[in-house]
Amino acid sequence: MVAVGRHGAGGGTLTRDDTSARAGPTAALVRLRDRAVAALRDRWRRVRAIGGLAVQAGLAAALSWMVAYELLHISQPVFAPISAVSTLAASVGQRLRRTIELIIGVTVGVLIGDLLLVVIGTGWWQLGLIVVLAIMVALFLVGSAAVVLQAGATAVLIATLSPSVRDLEVPRFVDALIGGAVALLVTAVLLPLNPLRVLNRAARPAMDLLTTQLDATATALRERDVARARAALTELRQNAEEVNALIEATRGARETNALSPVNWHYRHGPVGRYAQVAEPIDRAMRNSGTLIRRVVTLIEDGEPVPEPMPRAVADLAETVRLLKRQFAAGDEPLRAREQALRAVRAAGDAYRAGVGFSGAVVVAQIRTTVSDLMVGTGLTQEAANRLVRRDFGDLRPPVVTRGR
């Protein structure tokens, strides 16, 4: 064993193996602690993210039951709170649609169930036939999964309980109406969510992902590090969840602005601008994926990397970073536009300095991604393209350099 110049409590020399044996469990405990802390933080963020929804659902369930039982004297208004919670459980931005679907589904189930009970009576095969026809009619009329489920469930209740429970049809329909209406009342008036906060929470992961991978790509270009570029491409390709969350949040912001008088003042302000960013960010993600893929090929083929090229990609990352900050603050993203045009100018300098085949594609994708982000700041596509052309500069053919 190899001795190290350190002594234990008993005066003996600690060997390197002894030190590793002691350090091993300590390092494992540190890693375990770090993972536990990270898991707790993630769960706490999750609770904070849906805490408002939980309070909304509880209030809507209680109010819908009270309205149905105390005011309308429905003896067992079970479906009213269920409808309220079901409406709130729908994706943010689709709650009005979910309420309408609930009512349509219940109506179809009631009509089909009542009609067939009169014609064919009750029994196991009658129940099966009623459910089949209710679902088929719901599919024919609307085609929504929620409508189909409600139609089928209502048909089951009508076919099985109507013979023993009088006037079940009206309470079922009224319950659906009460639950959906109370849920909308809670989300629009009593406990409306702040749409800007919802958008910030949803946009942060998508924009952080894009920023991080563009920064990594700029470093990969400077250092000709193909492994880093490949890793950035892999990470960026796994963006479906982040982009879908942002798209869903923009729908929710529009719905909140439309339904909630408390938030009407946001309609033409920061939320209005923010709600238009989802599609341009999605396009910027896809175009950045193409950019990074060509960076991988560029490095593998040994093409030249003019000094302005990594700078252009880094400027692109800074554009996304600024866009996130200015949207979060509710500011018009003027600085983000200036930064985007800085990336275009650097890309133009790289093009004229001389690039290879893949380098030309990288430059083109920088231009395209900047155009996407400029649209995200509120410009029209035509205006964004015009500014990109102006700041890119001369389009004379580049000096093509052979790969090394």
C-alpha positions as CSV (number, residue, x, y, z in Angstrom):
1,M,0.0,0.0,0.0
2,V,1.1,3.5,-0.7
3,A,1.3,5.8,2.4
4,V,0.2,9.3,2.4
5,G,1.6,12.0,4.8
6,R,-1.4,12.2,7.1
7,H,-1.9,10.4,10.5
8,G,-5.0,9.1,12.1
9,A,-6.0,9.6,15.7
10,G,-4.0,6.7,16.9
11,G,-0.8,8.0,15.3
12,G,-0.7,5.4,12.5
13,T,-0.3,6.4,8.9
14,L,-3.4,6.5,6.8
15,T,-3.0,4.7,3.5
16,R,-4.6,6.0,0.3
17,D,-6.9,2.9,0.3
18,D,-8.0,3.8,3.9
19,T,-8.7,7.4,2.8
20,S,-10.8,6.2,-0.2
21,A,-12.7,3.8,2.0
22,R,-13.6,6.7,4.3
23,A,-14.2,9.2,1.5
24,G,-16.4,6.8,-0.5
25,P,-19.3,6.6,2.0
26,T,-19.1,10.3,2.7
27,A,-19.3,11.1,-1.0
28,A,-22.2,8.7,-1.5
29,L,-24.0,10.4,1.4
30,V,-23.4,13.8,-0.1
31,R,-24.8,12.7,-3.4
32,L,-27.8,11.1,-1.7
33,R,-28.4,14.3,0.2
34,D,-28.1,16.4,-2.9
35,R,-30.6,14.2,-4.8
36,A,-33.0,14.4,-1.9
37,V,-32.8,18.1,-1.7
38,A,-33.3,18.4,-5.5
39,A,-36.3,16.1,-5.3
40,L,-37.8,18.1,-2.5
41,R,-37.3,21.4,-4.4
42,D,-38.9,19.9,-7.5
43,R,-41.9,18.7,-5.5
44,W,-42.2,22.0,-3.8
45,R,-42.2,23.8,-7.2
46,R,-44.8,21.4,-8.3
47,V,-47.0,22.2,-5.3
48,R,-46.6,25.9,-5.8
49,A,-47.4,25.6,-9.5
50,I,-50.7,23.8,-8.9
51,G,-51.6,25.2,-5.5
52,G,-53.8,27.8,-7.0
53,L,-55.6,25.2,-9.0
54,A,-56.2,23.1,-5.9
55,V,-57.8,26.1,-4.1
56,Q,-59.9,26.9,-7.1
57,A,-61.1,23.2,-7.3
58,G,-62.0,23.1,-3.6
59,L,-63.9,26.4,-3.7
60,A,-65.7,25.4,-6.9
61,A,-66.7,21.9,-5.5
62,A,-68.1,23.5,-2.3
63,L,-70.0,26.3,-4.0
64,S,-71.5,24.0,-6.7
65,W,-72.8,21.6,-4.0
66,M,-74.2,24.4,-2.0
67,V,-76.0,25.9,-5.0
68,A,-77.5,22.6,-6.1
69,Y,-78.5,21.4,-2.6
70,E,-79.4,24.6,-0.7
71,L,-80.8,26.8,-3.5
72,L,-82.2,24.3,-6.0
73,H,-83.0,21.5,-3.4
74,I,-81.5,18.7,-5.4
75,S,-81.3,15.9,-2.8
76,Q,-78.1,14.3,-3.9
77,P,-76.1,16.8,-6.1
78,V,-73.1,14.5,-6.5
79,F,-72.5,15.4,-10.1
80,A,-72.4,19.2,-9.5
81,P,-69.0,19.2,-7.6
82,I,-67.7,16.4,-9.9
83,S,-68.5,18.6,-12.9
84,A,-66.8,21.6,-11.3
85,V,-63.6,19.7,-10.5
86,S,-63.7,18.1,-14.0
87,T,-63.9,21.5,-15.6
88,L,-61.0,22.9,-13.5
89,A,-58.9,19.8,-14.2
90,A,-59.1,20.5,-17.9
91,S,-56.0,22.1,-19.4
92,V,-55.8,25.8,-18.7
93,G,-57.3,27.5,-21.7
94,Q,-59.9,24.8,-22.3
95,R,-62.2,25.2,-19.4
96,L,-65.0,27.0,-21.2
97,R,-64.8,24.2,-23.8
98,R,-64.8,21.5,-21.1
99,T,-68.0,23.0,-19.6
100,I,-69.7,23.0,-22.9
101,E,-68.6,19.4,-23.5
102,L,-69.9,18.3,-20.2
103,I,-73.3,19.8,-20.9
104,I,-73.4,18.3,-24.4
105,G,-72.4,14.9,-23.2
106,V,-75.0,14.8,-20.4
107,T,-77.7,16.0,-22.8
108,V,-76.9,13.3,-25.4
109,G,-76.8,10.6,-22.7
110,V,-80.1,11.7,-21.2
111,L,-81.9,11.9,-24.5
112,I,-80.6,8.5,-25.8
113,G,-81.1,6.8,-22.5
114,D,-84.7,8.1,-22.0
115,L,-85.7,7.4,-25.6
116,L,-84.5,3.8,-25.6
117,L,-85.8,3.0,-22.2
118,V,-89.3,3.8,-23.5
119,V,-88.8,1.6,-26.6
120,I,-86.8,-1.4,-25.4
121,G,-87.1,-1.3,-21.6
122,T,-84.4,-2.2,-19.1
123,G,-81.9,-5.1,-18.8
124,W,-78.3,-6.0,-19.3
125,W,-78.5,-6.0,-23.1
126,Q,-80.5,-2.8,-23.1
127,L,-77.8,-1.1,-21.0
128,G,-75.2,-2.2,-23.5
129,L,-77.2,-1.0,-26.5
130,I,-78.0,2.4,-24.9
131,V,-74.3,3.0,-24.1
132,V,-73.2,2.1,-27.6
133,L,-75.7,4.3,-29.2
134,A,-75.0,7.2,-26.9
135,I,-71.3,7.1,-27.6
136,M,-71.9,6.8,-31.4
137,V,-74.2,9.8,-31.4
138,A,-71.8,11.8,-29.3
139,L,-68.9,10.9,-31.7
140,F,-71.1,11.9,-34.7
141,L,-72.1,15.2,-33.2
142,V,-68.9,16.4,-31.6
143,G,-66.1,13.8,-31.6
144,S,-64.5,15.0,-28.4
145,A,-63.3,12.4,-25.9
146,A,-64.9,14.3,-23.0
147,V,-68.3,14.4,-24.7
148,V,-68.1,10.7,-25.5
149,L,-67.2,9.8,-21.9
150,Q,-70.0,12.0,-20.4
151,A,-72.6,10.7,-22.9
152,G,-71.6,7.1,-22.0
153,A,-71.6,7.6,-18.3
154,T,-74.9,9.5,-18.3
155,A,-76.5,6.8,-20.4
156,V,-75.4,4.2,-17.8
157,L,-76.9,6.2,-15.0
158,I,-80.2,6.7,-16.9
159,A,-80.4,3.0,-17.9
160,T,-79.6,1.7,-14.4
161,L,-81.1,4.2,-12.0
162,S,-84.1,5.7,-13.8
163,P,-86.4,2.8,-13.0
164,S,-85.8,3.3,-9.3
165,V,-85.0,7.0,-9.0
166,R,-87.6,9.4,-10.3
167,D,-86.8,12.4,-12.4
168,L,-83.1,11.6,-12.5
169,E,-82.6,13.3,-15.9
170,V,-83.3,16.9,-14.8
171,P,-81.0,16.9,-11.7
172,R,-78.2,15.3,-13.8
173,F,-78.4,18.0,-16.5
174,V,-78.8,20.8,-13.9
175,D,-75.8,19.4,-11.9
176,A,-73.6,19.5,-15.0
177,L,-74.7,23.1,-15.7
178,I,-74.1,24.2,-12.1
179,G,-70.7,22.5,-11.8
180,G,-69.4,24.0,-15.1
181,A,-70.8,27.5,-14.4
182,V,-69.5,27.6,-10.9
183,A,-66.0,26.5,-12.0
184,L,-66.0,29.3,-14.6
185,L,-67.2,31.8,-12.0
186,V,-64.4,30.8,-9.7
187,T,-61.7,31.0,-12.3
188,A,-63.0,34.2,-13.9
189,V,-64.2,36.3,-10.9
190,L,-63.6,34.8,-7.4
191,L,-60.1,33.4,-7.7
192,P,-58.7,34.2,-11.1
193,L,-55.0,33.3,-11.7
194,N,-52.6,36.0,-12.7
195,P,-52.1,35.3,-16.4
196,L,-48.7,36.9,-16.5
197,R,-47.5,34.6,-13.7
198,V,-48.9,31.6,-15.5
199,L,-47.1,32.6,-18.7
200,N,-43.8,33.2,-16.9
201,R,-43.9,29.9,-15.2
202,A,-44.6,28.1,-18.5
203,A,-42.2,30.0,-20.7
204,R,-39.2,29.7,-18.3
205,P,-38.3,26.0,-19.0
206,A,-38.6,26.4,-22.8
207,M,-36.6,29.6,-23.0
208,D,-34.0,28.3,-20.5
209,L,-33.5,25.1,-22.5
210,L,-33.0,27.1,-25.8
211,T,-30.6,29.6,-24.1
212,T,-28.5,26.8,-22.5
213,Q,-28.1,24.8,-25.7
214,L,-27.3,27.8,-27.8
215,D,-24.7,28.9,-25.3
216,A,-23.2,25.3,-25.4
217,T,-23.2,25.4,-29.2
218,A,-21.3,28.8,-29.2
219,T,-18.7,27.2,-26.9
220,A,-18.5,24.1,-29.1
221,L,-17.8,26.3,-32.2
222,R,-15.1,28.2,-30.4
223,E,-13.4,25.0,-29.1
224,R,-14.3,22.8,-32.1
225,D,-15.9,20.4,-29.5
226,V,-18.1,18.1,-31.5
227,A,-19.2,16.1,-28.4
228,R,-20.5,19.3,-26.8
229,A,-22.4,20.2,-29.9
230,R,-23.9,16.7,-30.1
231,A,-25.0,16.9,-26.5
232,A,-26.7,20.3,-27.1
233,L,-28.5,18.8,-30.1
234,T,-29.8,15.9,-28.0
235,E,-31.0,18.1,-25.2
236,L,-32.8,20.5,-27.5
237,R,-34.6,17.7,-29.3
238,Q,-36.2,16.7,-26.0
239,N,-38.3,20.0,-25.9
240,A,-41.8,18.7,-26.6
241,E,-42.9,19.0,-22.9
242,E,-41.6,22.5,-22.5
243,V,-43.1,23.8,-25.7
244,N,-46.5,22.1,-25.1
245,A,-46.6,23.7,-21.6
246,L,-46.0,27.1,-23.1
247,I,-48.6,26.7,-25.8
248,E,-51.1,25.5,-23.2
249,A,-50.3,28.5,-21.0
250,T,-50.9,31.0,-23.8
251,R,-54.3,29.5,-24.4
252,G,-55.0,29.8,-20.7
253,A,-53.9,33.5,-20.7
254,R,-56.3,34.3,-23.6
255,E,-59.1,32.5,-21.8
256,T,-58.4,34.3,-18.6
257,N,-58.4,37.6,-20.3
258,A,-61.6,36.9,-22.1
259,L,-63.5,35.6,-19.0
260,S,-62.1,37.6,-16.1
261,P,-62.9,41.3,-15.7
262,V,-60.1,41.5,-13.2
263,N,-57.6,40.7,-16.0
264,W,-59.1,42.7,-18.8
265,H,-56.5,45.4,-18.4
266,Y,-53.8,42.9,-19.4
267,R,-55.5,42.2,-22.8
268,H,-53.5,44.7,-24.9
269,G,-50.5,44.9,-22.6
270,P,-47.8,42.4,-21.6
271,V,-50.0,39.4,-21.5
272,G,-51.3,40.1,-25.0
273,R,-47.7,40.3,-26.3
274,Y,-46.6,37.3,-24.3
275,A,-49.5,35.2,-25.5
276,Q,-48.3,35.5,-29.0
277,V,-44.8,34.1,-28.3
278,A,-45.5,30.4,-28.2
279,E,-45.6,29.7,-31.9
280,P,-42.5,31.8,-32.7
281,I,-40.6,30.1,-29.8
282,D,-41.6,26.7,-31.2
283,R,-40.3,27.6,-34.6
284,A,-37.1,29.0,-33.1
285,M,-36.6,25.7,-31.2
286,R,-36.9,23.7,-34.5
287,N,-34.7,26.1,-36.5
288,S,-32.1,26.1,-33.7
289,G,-32.1,22.3,-33.8
290,T,-31.2,22.5,-37.5
291,L,-28.5,25.1,-36.7
292,I,-26.9,22.8,-34.1
293,R,-27.1,19.8,-36.3
294,R,-25.1,21.7,-39.0
295,V,-22.6,22.8,-36.4
296,V,-21.9,19.2,-35.6
297,T,-21.3,18.5,-39.3
298,L,-19.2,21.7,-39.7
299,I,-16.9,20.6,-36.9
300,E,-16.7,17.0,-38.1
301,D,-15.8,18.2,-41.6
302,G,-13.2,20.6,-40.4
303,E,-14.8,23.6,-42.1
304,P,-13.6,27.1,-41.1
305,V,-15.1,28.8,-38.1
306,P,-14.8,32.6,-38.6
307,E,-14.5,34.4,-35.3
308,P,-18.0,36.1,-35.6
309,M,-19.8,32.8,-36.0
310,P,-19.6,31.7,-32.3
311,R,-20.3,35.2,-31.3
312,A,-23.5,35.2,-33.5
313,V,-24.8,32.1,-31.8
314,A,-23.9,33.5,-28.3
315,D,-25.8,36.7,-29.3
316,L,-28.7,34.5,-30.3
317,A,-28.7,32.9,-26.8
318,E,-28.6,36.3,-25.2
319,T,-31.6,37.4,-27.3
320,V,-33.7,34.5,-25.8
321,R,-32.4,35.4,-22.3
322,L,-33.4,39.0,-22.7
323,L,-36.7,38.1,-24.2
324,K,-37.5,36.0,-21.1
325,R,-36.5,38.8,-18.7
326,Q,-38.4,41.5,-20.5
327,F,-41.6,39.4,-20.8
328,A,-41.4,38.5,-17.2
329,A,-41.1,42.1,-16.2
330,G,-44.0,43.1,-18.5
331,D,-41.8,45.3,-20.6
332,E,-41.9,45.7,-24.4
333,P,-38.9,43.6,-25.6
334,L,-37.1,46.4,-27.3
335,R,-33.7,45.4,-26.0
336,A,-34.3,41.8,-27.1
337,R,-34.9,43.1,-30.7
338,E,-31.6,45.0,-30.6
339,Q,-29.8,42.0,-29.4
340,A,-31.3,39.8,-32.1
341,L,-30.1,42.2,-34.8
342,R,-26.7,42.1,-33.2
343,A,-26.7,38.3,-33.8
344,V,-27.7,38.9,-37.4
345,R,-24.8,41.4,-38.0
346,A,-22.3,38.9,-36.5
347,A,-23.7,36.2,-38.8
348,G,-23.3,38.5,-41.8
349,D,-19.7,39.2,-40.8
350,A,-19.0,35.4,-40.5
351,Y,-20.6,34.8,-43.9
352,R,-18.4,37.4,-45.6
353,A,-15.3,36.1,-43.7
354,G,-15.6,32.9,-45.6
355,V,-17.6,29.7,-44.6
356,G,-18.0,26.2,-45.9
357,F,-21.2,24.5,-46.9
358,S,-22.4,23.7,-43.4
359,G,-21.2,27.1,-42.2
360,A,-23.5,28.8,-44.8
361,V,-26.4,26.7,-43.4
362,V,-25.5,27.8,-39.9
363,V,-25.6,31.4,-40.9
364,A,-28.9,30.9,-42.7
365,Q,-30.4,29.3,-39.6
366,I,-29.2,32.2,-37.4
367,R,-31.1,34.5,-39.7
368,T,-34.2,32.4,-39.7
369,T,-34.2,32.0,-35.9
370,V,-33.7,35.7,-35.4
371,S,-36.7,36.3,-37.6
372,D,-38.7,33.9,-35.5
373,L,-37.7,35.7,-32.3
374,M,-38.4,39.1,-33.7
375,V,-42.0,37.9,-34.5
376,G,-42.2,36.8,-30.9
377,T,-41.5,40.3,-29.8
378,G,-44.6,41.5,-31.6
379,L,-43.4,42.4,-35.1
380,T,-45.0,41.1,-38.2
381,Q,-43.2,38.5,-40.3
382,E,-42.6,41.0,-43.1
383,A,-41.2,43.6,-40.7
384,A,-38.9,41.1,-39.0
385,N,-37.6,39.8,-42.4
386,R,-36.9,43.3,-43.6
387,L,-34.9,44.2,-40.5
388,V,-32.9,40.9,-40.8
389,R,-32.0,41.6,-44.4
390,R,-31.0,45.2,-43.6
391,D,-28.7,44.3,-40.7
392,F,-27.2,41.2,-42.3
393,G,-25.5,43.3,-44.9
394,D,-23.9,42.4,-48.2
395,L,-24.9,39.1,-49.7
396,R,-22.0,38.8,-52.1
397,P,-20.8,35.1,-52.5
398,P,-18.6,34.0,-49.6
399,V,-15.1,32.7,-50.1
400,V,-15.6,29.0,-50.0
401,T,-12.7,27.2,-48.1
402,R,-12.1,23.5,-48.4
403,G,-12.4,21.4,-45.3
404,R,-9.2,20.4,-43.6
